[in-house]
Amino acid sequence: MSIDLNARIPNNVDLAENRRLQRALEAWQPNYLQWWNELGPDGTSGYDIYLRTAISVDAKGWANFGFVKMPDYRWGIFLNPAQQDRTIPFGDHKGQPVWQEVPGEYRSTLRRLIVTQGDTEPASVEQQRRLGLTCPSLYDLRSLFQINVEEGRHLWAMVYLLHAYFGRDGREEAEAMLERHSGDSDKPRILGAFNEKTPDWLSFFMFTFFTDRDGKYQLSSLAESGFDPLARTCQFMLTEEAHHMFVGESGVGRIIQRTCETMNELKTDDPETLRAAGVIDLPLMQKYINFHFSVSIDLFGQEVSTNAANYFTQGLKGRFQEAKLDDDHTLADEAYKVHVVNGDRIVLAEQPALLAVNERLRNDYVEDCQKGVDRWNKIMQKAGVAFEFRLPHRAFHRAIGAFSEIRATPDGKIVSEADWTHRHSEWMPTDAERAFVGSLMTKPVIEPGKFANWIAPPARGINGQPVDFEYIRFN
């Protein structure tokens, strides 16, 4: 696809041929930059940062690396190439040609889906805006900023769709995404997880492992959409999203490695001794896993959902890797087992598969998370440390869905409200424990090749550069 990299807004959607749309997006751009300067990474406008920038949709050469000041980053609009003769792969419209324009009967639903996805992108930038002040290394600071600029580009991707296909309503929604702010009491972000604080780097790595992984599955389901511009937009967003999850998994893995090294040096697994030595003990990391996993699986919504069924039936939002699933892709007579509360137990019960689309996507997500946790466990096994991380039960600490009205332990046992009040500090990080983690991260480490005591260096640098490369130049 032809990409105009010299345009004020780099794009491969022939923006120059649609002057009205071009003017609308160029009018939105100053508001975006104002938002970035006010709520983007704190105090960083003068830094030269070794960033990758999207320049193509060709998988073999889609980005280049170079030093860029973040306000000058080339945020662009990129869609994957159109697939000739593509048809809608699921739902009542299965087999019909994909839509290049918004079907009138699905206009409000599609707009809501796009706005909900788009709202998450600036939210995570806002949540992470002060983390640079306590970075554990230049390598990690550069990774943070890379995620920030790509989340900004993902906002541009959704704003393009709103401007291009939804008229005045779309323009108003695009403005509103810059008016809502993470954690704002008056105008919070739409989804709860994106109003949580990300006050420290352990939280950041957990967020990018768990919550950005939710993004992978939401984008993958939208990439199946019968509305082709949305599908093609999300397909390219997934290319960038993979790096965000890598940052999370490798970041937590490096913290585990450093803790294991200290455990072996001191020949102890005592949490207080390890904390005094300036590392994060493994039981505390398990509590962070419990929290971030539970908050993230809420993002998949209700276990039994008529909204999700409607999105599927209408051809708007499919399942993960829809084409690889062995069924009729309409789910008219299919069943699917869903976890439900039955008295004082949690059991599997069959539900119409059409109503369980959310739960199937959640199951795919949980399976993917488990693979990452297994890799973390191998780090401890290799170090000879007898500890194992586990994902909590999906009923644990839920605010949405069938389990929001009960209290459950990480093992999935239903307990009373009194038991939860008495014991939840065993399973979730306390204020004091969060304060301890924060106390390890009061000063930034910005000398090339140096790392904070609580995290190990990575195995390799970025884009073939050495680990001690000067990833950021402070001007």
VEXRORO-788996 format. One line per 3 residues: number of its first residue (from 1); their letters; for each residue z, y, x of C-alpha. Coordinates in nm, 4 decimals. Example, Ala and Ser with C-alpha at 12.3 -4.5 7.8 and 13.67 -1.06 7.14 Angstrom:
1 = AS = 0.7800,-0.4500,1.2300 | 0.7140,-0.1060,1.3670
// end
This chain:
1 = MSI = 0.0000,0.0000,0.0000 | -0.0798,0.3492,0.1225 | 0.2355,0.5346,0.2272
4 = DLN = 0.2495,0.9111,0.2620 | 0.5107,0.9590,0.5341 | 0.4334,1.3263,0.5855
7 = ARI = 0.5118,1.4333,0.2308 | 0.8265,1.6250,0.1515 | 0.9336,1.3043,-0.0258
10 = PNN = 0.7845,1.0041,0.1594 | 0.6392,0.7625,-0.0943 | 0.3860,0.4931,-0.1755
13 = VDL = 0.3500,0.5839,-0.5443 | 0.0746,0.8492,-0.5079 | 0.3197,1.1262,-0.5816
16 = AEN = 0.0684,1.3895,-0.4703 | -0.1607,1.2794,-0.7545 | 0.1047,1.3539,-1.0168
19 = RRL = 0.1950,1.7165,-0.9618 | 0.4309,1.7368,-1.2589 | 0.6360,1.4417,-1.1346
22 = QRA = 0.6242,1.5715,-0.7789 | 0.7581,1.9112,-0.8856 | 1.0358,1.7484,-1.0882
25 = LEA = 1.1521,1.5331,-0.7959 | 1.1242,1.8220,-0.5508 | 1.3420,2.0260,-0.7889
28 = WQP = 1.6002,1.7440,-0.7892 | 1.5960,1.7124,-0.4100 | 1.8059,2.0271,-0.3305
31 = NYL = 2.0758,1.9085,-0.5716 | 2.0763,1.5723,-0.3979 | 2.1135,1.7362,-0.0557
34 = QWW = 2.3956,1.9542,-0.1856 | 2.5708,1.6420,-0.3163 | 2.5170,1.4716,0.0215
37 = NEL = 2.6617,1.7660,0.2123 | 2.9640,1.7890,-0.0178 | 3.0425,1.4214,-0.0801
40 = GPD = 2.8454,1.2280,0.1817 | 2.9888,1.1254,0.5223 | 3.2467,1.3857,0.6168
43 = GTS = 3.1649,1.6351,0.8913 | 2.8610,1.4533,1.0312 | 2.5683,1.6874,0.9729
46 = GYD = 2.5169,1.7604,1.3436 | 2.5287,1.4038,1.4767 | 2.2207,1.2305,1.6169
49 = IYL = 2.2468,0.8753,1.4845 | 2.0431,0.5688,1.5781 | 1.9168,0.4812,1.2307
52 = RTA = 1.6433,0.2693,1.0844 | 1.4129,0.4444,0.8406 | 1.1859,0.2726,0.5899
55 = ISV = 0.8210,0.3468,0.6702 | 0.6403,0.0583,0.4992 | 0.6755,-0.2273,0.2527
58 = DAK = 0.5250,-0.4754,0.4985 | 0.7941,-0.7314,0.5819 | 0.6739,-0.7466,0.9451
61 = GWA = 0.7154,-0.3771,1.0162 | 0.8865,-0.2024,0.7291 | 1.1196,0.0212,0.9325
64 = NFG = 1.1508,0.2015,1.2633 | 1.4580,0.2989,1.4653 | 1.5325,0.6340,1.6208
67 = FVK = 1.7855,0.9138,1.6489 | 1.8107,1.1161,1.3276 | 2.0472,1.3760,1.1870
70 = MPD = 2.1569,1.2427,0.8497 | 2.0644,1.5526,0.6435 | 1.7133,1.5143,0.7917
73 = YRW = 1.6859,1.1445,0.7036 | 1.3532,1.0649,0.5364 | 1.4731,0.9368,0.2012
76 = GIF = 1.1661,0.7994,0.0314 | 1.0333,0.6159,-0.2726 | 0.8981,0.2697,-0.1935
79 = LNP = 0.7886,-0.0047,-0.4309 | 0.6714,-0.3503,-0.3317 | 0.2968,-0.4056,-0.3841
82 = AQQ = 0.1926,-0.4959,-0.7369 | 0.1255,-0.8653,-0.7895 | -0.2151,-0.9101,-0.9464
85 = DRT = -0.2082,-1.0655,-1.2938 | 0.1720,-1.0928,-1.2894 | 0.3150,-1.2049,-1.6234
88 = IPF = 0.6631,-1.1764,-1.7710 | 0.8488,-1.4837,-1.6433 | 1.1129,-1.5330,-1.9136
91 = GDH = 1.2293,-1.4484,-2.2639 | 1.0349,-1.3946,-2.5849 | 0.7502,-1.2247,-2.3971
94 = KGQ = 0.7143,-1.5048,-2.1411 | 0.3542,-1.5351,-2.0217 | 0.2453,-1.1909,-2.1414
97 = PVW = 0.1223,-0.9311,-1.8900 | 0.4035,-0.7269,-1.7341 | 0.4517,-0.3718,-1.8615
100 = QEV = 0.3390,-0.0785,-1.6514 | 0.4875,0.1634,-1.9045 | 0.8194,0.1453,-2.0868
103 = PGE = 0.7912,-0.0423,-2.4183 | 0.9099,0.1985,-2.6875 | 1.1431,-0.0532,-2.8511
106 = YRS = 1.3246,-0.1134,-2.5202 | 1.3344,0.2419,-2.3945 | 1.7066,0.3116,-2.4354
109 = TLR = 1.8070,-0.0316,-2.3069 | 1.5947,-0.0023,-1.9948 | 1.7235,0.3463,-1.9295
112 = RLI = 2.0820,0.2217,-1.9530 | 2.0122,-0.0617,-1.7075 | 1.8517,0.1743,-1.4567
115 = VTQ = 2.1263,0.4359,-1.4889 | 2.4034,0.1768,-1.4461 | 2.2412,0.0396,-1.1313
118 = GDT = 2.1589,0.3849,-0.9994 | 2.5130,0.5123,-1.0537 | 2.6539,0.2555,-0.8099
121 = EPA = 2.4511,0.3880,-0.5174 | 2.6012,0.7364,-0.4714 | 2.9402,0.5975,-0.5748
124 = SVE = 2.9707,0.3801,-0.2655 | 2.8727,0.6744,-0.0424 | 3.1522,0.8771,-0.2013
127 = QQR = 3.4016,0.5932,-0.1582 | 3.3218,0.5666,0.2122 | 3.2875,0.9334,0.3016
130 = RLG = 3.5990,0.9629,0.5229 | 3.5799,0.6291,0.7017 | 3.3953,0.7786,0.9975
133 = LTC = 3.7121,0.9651,1.0928 | 3.8827,0.6345,1.1814 | 3.5905,0.4211,1.3068
136 = PSL = 3.6721,0.1257,1.5361 | 3.3619,0.1823,1.7532 | 3.0298,0.3649,1.7770
139 = YDL = 2.8593,0.0399,1.6758 | 3.0587,0.0278,1.3518 | 3.0220,0.3987,1.2853
142 = RSL = 2.6459,0.3640,1.3110 | 2.6550,0.0679,1.0667 | 2.8549,0.2750,0.8193
145 = FQI = 2.6052,0.5607,0.8367 | 2.3105,0.3211,0.8032 | 2.4583,0.1849,0.4809
148 = NVE = 2.5261,0.5389,0.3563 | 2.1690,0.6614,0.4016 | 2.0261,0.3453,0.2455
151 = EGR = 2.2529,0.3741,-0.0558 | 2.1179,0.7280,-0.0831 | 1.7627,0.5941,-0.0740
154 = HLW = 1.8493,0.3415,-0.3448 | 1.9620,0.6327,-0.5602 | 1.6211,0.7917,-0.4988
157 = AMV = 1.4560,0.4667,-0.6100 | 1.6322,0.4733,-0.9469 | 1.5865,0.8491,-0.9896
160 = YLL = 1.2119,0.8065,-0.9381 | 1.1998,0.5571,-1.2262 | 1.3992,0.7895,-1.4506
163 = HAY = 1.1766,1.0888,-1.3746 | 0.8496,0.8968,-1.3868 | 0.9017,0.6962,-1.7051
166 = FGR = 1.1742,0.8548,-1.9219 | 1.0819,1.2210,-1.9572 | 1.3544,1.4722,-2.0327
169 = DGR = 1.6127,1.2003,-2.0950 | 1.5413,1.0575,-1.7507 | 1.5702,1.3957,-1.5810
172 = EEA = 1.9050,1.4573,-1.7491 | 2.0318,1.1152,-1.6443 | 1.9238,1.1837,-1.2856
175 = EAM = 2.1232,1.5081,-1.2856 | 2.4247,1.3310,-1.4352 | 2.4315,1.0830,-1.1473
178 = LER = 2.5117,1.3728,-0.9157 | 2.7762,1.5071,-1.1562 | 2.9817,1.1884,-1.1839
181 = HSG = 3.1995,1.1102,-0.8820 | 3.3915,0.8052,-0.7681 | 3.7501,0.8182,-0.8919
184 = DSD = 3.7016,1.1493,-1.0749 | 3.9463,1.1617,-1.3672 | 3.7047,1.3599,-1.5845
187 = KPR = 3.3658,1.2195,-1.4799 | 3.4190,0.8842,-1.3079 | 3.1471,0.6417,-1.2069
190 = ILG = 3.0339,0.4022,-1.4792 | 3.1647,0.0749,-1.3309 | 3.5300,0.0263,-1.2403
193 = AFN = 3.4828,-0.1181,-0.8900 | 3.3053,0.2014,-0.7888 | 3.6076,0.4130,-0.8740
196 = EKT = 3.8357,0.2183,-0.6384 | 3.9328,0.3786,-0.3097 | 3.7934,0.2501,0.0193
199 = PDW = 4.0623,0.3962,0.2455 | 4.0319,0.1731,0.5520 | 3.7817,-0.0379,0.7432
202 = LSF = 3.9138,-0.3727,0.6237 | 3.8503,-0.2517,0.2683 | 3.5048,-0.1303,0.3733
205 = FMF = 3.4072,-0.4653,0.5220 | 3.5431,-0.6500,0.2178 | 3.3536,-0.4101,-0.0103
208 = TFF = 3.0242,-0.4632,0.1697 | 3.0753,-0.8401,0.1671 | 3.1858,-0.8796,-0.1940
211 = TDR = 3.0693,-0.5747,-0.3898 | 2.7355,-0.5258,-0.2152 | 2.6764,-0.8961,-0.2770
214 = DGK = 2.7138,-0.8243,-0.6474 | 2.4410,-0.5664,-0.5876 | 2.2210,-0.8392,-0.4418
217 = YQL = 2.2495,-1.0450,-0.7601 | 2.2100,-0.7523,-0.9978 | 1.9014,-0.6326,-0.8091
220 = SSL = 1.7639,-0.9867,-0.7981 | 1.7923,-1.0201,-1.1752 | 1.6270,-0.6798,-1.2272
223 = AES = 1.3552,-0.7804,-0.9785 | 1.2460,-1.0383,-1.2376 | 1.2002,-0.7691,-1.5043
226 = GFD = 0.8949,-0.7516,-1.7245 | 0.8925,-0.3753,-1.6581 | 0.6931,-0.4017,-1.3381
229 = PLA = 0.7863,-0.0706,-1.1702 | 1.1549,-0.1658,-1.1962 | 1.0887,-0.5159,-1.0600
232 = RTC = 0.8901,-0.3848,-0.7635 | 1.1498,-0.1166,-0.6882 | 1.4342,-0.3694,-0.6787
235 = QFM = 1.2354,-0.6131,-0.4659 | 1.2174,-0.3569,-0.1880 | 1.5799,-0.2478,-0.2318
238 = LTE = 1.6841,-0.6075,-0.1600 | 1.5254,-0.5786,0.1849 | 1.7782,-0.3092,0.2764
241 = EAH = 2.0704,-0.4647,0.0884 | 2.0763,-0.7675,0.3214 | 2.2006,-0.5517,0.6104
244 = HMF = 2.4903,-0.4198,0.4034 | 2.6194,-0.7711,0.3403 | 2.5747,-0.8580,0.7092
247 = VGE = 2.7946,-0.5615,0.8036 | 3.0663,-0.6887,0.5694 | 3.0580,-1.0533,0.6706
250 = SGV = 3.0355,-0.9867,1.0437 | 3.2983,-0.7114,1.0241 | 3.5564,-0.9366,0.8593
253 = GRI = 3.4559,-1.2160,1.0969 | 3.5239,-0.9956,1.3997 | 3.8677,-0.9004,1.2615
256 = IQR = 3.9453,-1.2712,1.2162 | 3.8283,-1.3439,1.5704 | 4.0513,-1.0734,1.7177
259 = TCE = 4.3526,-1.1939,1.5196 | 4.2948,-1.5527,1.6316 | 4.2696,-1.4398,1.9934
262 = TMN = 4.6041,-1.2620,1.9592 | 4.7632,-1.5626,1.7863 | 4.6599,-1.7824,2.0768
265 = ELK = 4.7706,-1.5290,2.3375 | 5.1143,-1.4892,2.1785 | 5.1338,-1.8498,2.0572
268 = TDD = 5.2495,-1.7428,1.7115 | 5.1320,-1.7145,1.3531 | 5.4237,-1.4934,1.2488
271 = PET = 5.2769,-1.2014,1.0485 | 5.5373,-0.9478,1.1661 | 5.4837,-1.0353,1.5326
274 = LRA = 5.1076,-1.0075,1.4920 | 5.1346,-0.6761,1.3092 | 5.3572,-0.5451,1.5863
277 = AGV = 5.0814,-0.6478,1.8281 | 4.8371,-0.4300,1.6356 | 4.6233,-0.6884,1.4563
280 = IDL = 4.5873,-0.7892,1.0915 | 4.7485,-1.1223,1.0063 | 4.5471,-1.3843,0.8209
283 = PLM = 4.7679,-1.4022,0.5064 | 4.7181,-1.0284,0.4582 | 4.3419,-1.0718,0.4898
286 = QKY = 4.3638,-1.3387,0.2178 | 4.5263,-1.0810,-0.0096 | 4.2364,-0.8425,0.0535
289 = INF = 3.9939,-1.1239,-0.0307 | 4.1814,-1.1850,-0.3566 | 4.1587,-0.8198,-0.4541
292 = HFS = 3.7977,-0.7481,-0.3635 | 3.6623,-1.0736,-0.5044 | 3.8383,-1.0240,-0.8373
295 = VSI = 3.7229,-0.6634,-0.8712 | 3.3664,-0.7606,-0.7836 | 3.3267,-1.0515,-1.0260
298 = DLF = 3.4268,-0.8158,-1.3069 | 3.0948,-0.6398,-1.2386 | 2.9082,-0.9326,-1.3940
301 = GQE = 3.0549,-0.8528,-1.7348 | 3.1575,-1.0779,-2.0196 | 3.1300,-1.4550,-1.9765
304 = VST = 2.9668,-1.4813,-2.3192 | 2.7528,-1.1746,-2.3760 | 2.5103,-1.0798,-2.6506
307 = NAA = 2.3971,-0.7821,-2.4401 | 2.2957,-1.0103,-2.1530 | 2.1250,-1.2416,-2.4008
310 = NYF = 1.9282,-0.9497,-2.5404 | 1.8238,-0.8295,-2.1936 | 1.6961,-1.1799,-2.1201
313 = TQG = 1.5229,-1.2332,-2.4535 | 1.3555,-0.8937,-2.4275 | 1.2252,-0.9703,-2.0787
316 = LKG = 1.4195,-0.6867,-1.9135 | 1.6647,-0.8670,-1.6846 | 1.6272,-1.2264,-1.5719
319 = RFQ = 1.8317,-1.4763,-1.3765 | 1.8597,-1.5177,-1.0004 | 1.5328,-1.6629,-0.8686
322 = EAK = 1.4096,-1.7223,-1.2210 | 1.0884,-1.9001,-1.1158 | 1.2818,-2.1707,-0.9299
325 = LDD = 1.4906,-2.2696,-1.2333 | 1.3889,-2.5905,-1.4063 | 1.3941,-2.5033,-1.7759
328 = DHT = 1.1701,-2.3408,-2.0362 | 1.2817,-1.9844,-1.9336 | 1.3524,-1.8952,-2.2965
331 = LAD = 1.6868,-2.0813,-2.3330 | 1.6349,-2.1238,-2.7062 | 1.7971,-2.4673,-2.7239
334 = EAY = 1.9807,-2.4832,-2.3916 | 2.3582,-2.5068,-2.3313 | 2.5636,-2.3949,-2.0332
337 = KVH = 2.9266,-2.4639,-1.9413 | 3.1538,-2.1590,-1.9251 | 3.5191,-2.1223,-1.8253
340 = VVN = 3.7345,-2.0332,-2.1267 | 4.1030,-2.0094,-2.2111 | 4.2304,-2.3035,-2.4162
343 = GDR = 4.6006,-2.2622,-2.4920 | 4.7781,-2.2488,-2.1576 | 4.4856,-2.3916,-1.9616
346 = IVL = 4.1453,-2.2804,-1.8385 | 3.8721,-2.5295,-1.9189 | 3.4937,-2.5603,-1.9166
349 = AEQ = 3.3283,-2.5456,-2.2575 | 2.9626,-2.5541,-2.3538 | 2.8118,-2.2313,-2.4838
352 = PAL = 2.4548,-2.1373,-2.5749 | 2.2836,-2.0786,-2.2406 | 2.1330,-1.7566,-2.3730
355 = LAV = 2.4816,-1.6112,-2.4205 | 2.5928,-1.7336,-2.0775 | 2.3332,-1.5534,-1.8633
358 = NER = 2.6053,-1.3361,-1.7076 | 2.8136,-1.6407,-1.6226 | 2.5232,-1.8200,-1.4591
361 = LRN = 2.4626,-1.5152,-1.2396 | 2.8353,-1.5007,-1.1595 | 2.8266,-1.8689,-1.0600
364 = DYV = 2.5373,-1.8028,-0.8224 | 2.7373,-1.5157,-0.6751 | 3.0554,-1.7228,-0.6327
367 = EDC = 2.8596,-1.9978,-0.4572 | 2.7099,-1.7409,-0.2192 | 3.0519,-1.5858,-0.1488
370 = QKG = 3.1917,-1.9290,-0.0708 | 2.9275,-1.9832,0.1981 | 3.0431,-1.6653,0.3688
373 = VDR = 3.4089,-1.7661,0.3424 | 3.3190,-2.1042,0.4937 | 3.1697,-1.9229,0.7924
376 = WNK = 3.4901,-1.7209,0.8309 | 3.6893,-2.0451,0.8244 | 3.4752,-2.1862,1.1046
379 = IMQ = 3.5827,-1.8951,1.3264 | 3.9445,-2.0047,1.2844 | 3.8589,-2.3709,1.3322
382 = KAG = 3.6773,-2.2901,1.6576 | 3.9825,-2.0952,1.7756 | 4.2123,-2.3863,1.6901
385 = VAF = 4.3958,-2.1875,1.4234 | 4.5179,-2.3904,1.1243 | 4.4479,-2.1490,0.8415
388 = EFR = 4.1885,-2.1488,0.5662 | 4.0693,-1.8657,0.3445 | 3.9988,-1.9424,-0.0192
391 = LPH = 3.8339,-1.7541,-0.2994 | 4.0784,-1.7018,-0.5860 | 4.0060,-1.8540,-0.9238
394 = RAF = 3.7694,-1.6473,-1.1358 | 4.0514,-1.5886,-1.3885 | 4.2659,-1.4128,-1.1278
397 = HRA = 4.3239,-1.0374,-1.1700 | 4.0480,-0.9791,-1.4218 | 3.9994,-0.6587,-1.6220
400 = IGA = 3.6822,-0.7619,-1.8084 | 3.5900,-1.0737,-2.0021 | 3.7703,-1.3781,-2.1321
403 = FSE = 4.0483,-1.3595,-1.8729 | 4.1362,-0.9926,-1.9083 | 4.4062,-1.0711,-2.1657
406 = IRA = 4.5876,-1.3299,-1.9522 | 4.7581,-1.3473,-1.6167 | 4.6516,-1.6213,-1.3742
409 = TPD = 4.7444,-1.7206,-1.0196 | 4.4816,-1.7501,-0.7448 | 4.4846,-2.1254,-0.8176
412 = GKI = 4.3947,-2.0647,-1.1814 | 4.7312,-2.1381,-1.3408 | 4.8131,-1.9174,-1.6393
415 = VSE = 5.1502,-1.7450,-1.6008 | 5.3558,-1.5070,-1.8096 | 5.3494,-1.1310,-1.7707
418 = ADW = 5.7025,-1.1522,-1.6279 | 5.5943,-1.4095,-1.3682 | 5.2975,-1.1921,-1.2727
421 = THR = 5.5178,-0.8853,-1.2337 | 5.7602,-1.0822,-1.0192 | 5.5012,-1.2569,-0.7990
424 = HSE = 5.1786,-1.0529,-0.7843 | 5.2793,-0.9028,-0.4492 | 5.2438,-1.2554,-0.3068
427 = WMP = 4.8737,-1.2469,-0.3905 | 4.7671,-0.8825,-0.3692 | 4.8145,-0.6277,-0.0891
430 = TDA = 5.1203,-0.4109,-0.1479 | 5.1290,-0.0374,-0.0865 | 5.3261,-0.1033,0.2309
433 = ERA = 5.0692,-0.3545,0.3545 | 4.7828,-0.1170,0.2822 | 4.9748,0.1500,0.4701
436 = FVG = 5.0118,-0.0861,0.7660 | 4.6352,-0.1512,0.7730 | 4.5776,0.2219,0.7536
439 = SLM = 4.8217,0.2791,1.0405 | 4.5948,0.0766,1.2706 | 4.3101,0.3135,1.1929
442 = TKP = 4.4406,0.6632,1.2465 | 4.2096,0.7598,1.5342 | 3.8402,0.6963,1.5912
445 = VIE = 3.7166,0.4958,1.8895 | 3.3980,0.6705,1.9985 | 3.3519,0.5799,2.3652
448 = PGK = 3.0396,0.3601,2.3991 | 3.1319,-0.0059,2.4404 | 3.4965,0.0431,2.3426
451 = FAN = 3.6543,-0.1147,2.0324 | 3.9801,-0.0741,1.8454 | 4.2431,-0.3361,1.9223
454 = WIA = 4.2252,-0.4956,1.5760 | 3.8558,-0.5958,1.5870 | 3.6437,-0.7948,1.8318
457 = PPA = 3.3092,-0.6658,1.9630 | 2.9929,-0.8017,1.7979 | 2.7898,-1.0736,1.9659
460 = RGI = 2.4888,-0.8423,2.0006 | 2.3851,-0.4841,1.9419 | 2.1455,-0.3239,1.6951
463 = NGQ = 1.7682,-0.3677,1.7287 | 1.7938,-0.5293,2.0695 | 2.0129,-0.2538,2.2113
466 = PVD = 2.3231,-0.3488,2.4123 | 2.6631,-0.3436,2.2449 | 2.7660,-0.0460,2.4610
469 = FEY = 2.4600,0.1582,2.3630 | 2.5295,0.5211,2.2677 | 2.4510,0.4719,1.8980
472 = IRF = 2.5719,0.8196,1.8061 | 2.5388,1.1426,2.0007 | 2.7946,1.4032,1.9007
475 = N = 2.6289,1.7420,1.9443
// end
